[in-house]
Amino acid sequence: MKKDPLVIYGSSREEGNTRHALSLVLNEHPHEFIDLRSLDISYFDYTHANEGDDFLSVAEKMLSHEKIILATPVYWYTMSAMMKTFIDRWSDLITIRKEMGRALKGKWVYVVSSYGSEYPCGFEDPFRLTCQYLDMHYGGAYLHYSGNDTIRVEENTRQVSAFKHLLFD
């Protein structure tokens, strides 16, 4: 089992605010990085006609890590569409790949996100509740403010430090 976290990055921008937030969290810490933009992961399909896409290879990598970081910007009050599609596919792990779904039990999931206006109430709920359903541990989130309010920008430093303690200590 790998101690280094697996980062699953779900942003439309390669070097945007969420990637910057990740760099603050990870700094020099070793990790494995997966960019969902570079993969072919289709929507959940009740007929499972999409078994040949890239989802299962990412799920297998999830099984080999103790900690998983889901990185997504806040888009329209929630996670990005590609992150939502990826998480929707976790349904495969409780239907046709049940052994993989059971193997997620006890893993730790963290969220790194960026937002530029008001933080949407309930943003973390889908992550936390999904973890609860799959008997995974939700370790919390680093919510990086990237807007123009200087007080909130300064607060990022304290928040990233606290989050790094959760993740790496």
Sequence and secondary structure as in RCSB ss.txt:
>XXXX:A:sequence
MKKDPLVIYGSSREEGNTRHALSLVLNEHPHEFIDLRSLDISYFDYTHANEGDDFLSVAEKMLSHEKIILATPVY
WYTMSAMMKTFIDRWSDLITIRKEMGRALKGKWVYVVSSYGSEYPCGFEDPFRLTCQYLDMHYGGAYLHYSGNDT
IRVEENTRQVSAFKHLLFD
>XXXX:A:secstr
 B S EEEE  S TTSHHHHHHHHHHTT   EEEEGGGS      TT TTTTSSHHHHHHHHHTBSEEEEEEE B
TTB  HHHHHHHHGGGGGGTT HHHHHHTTT EEEEEEEESSS  TTTTHHHHHHHHHTT EEEEEEEEE SS H
HHHHHHHHHHHHHHHHHH 
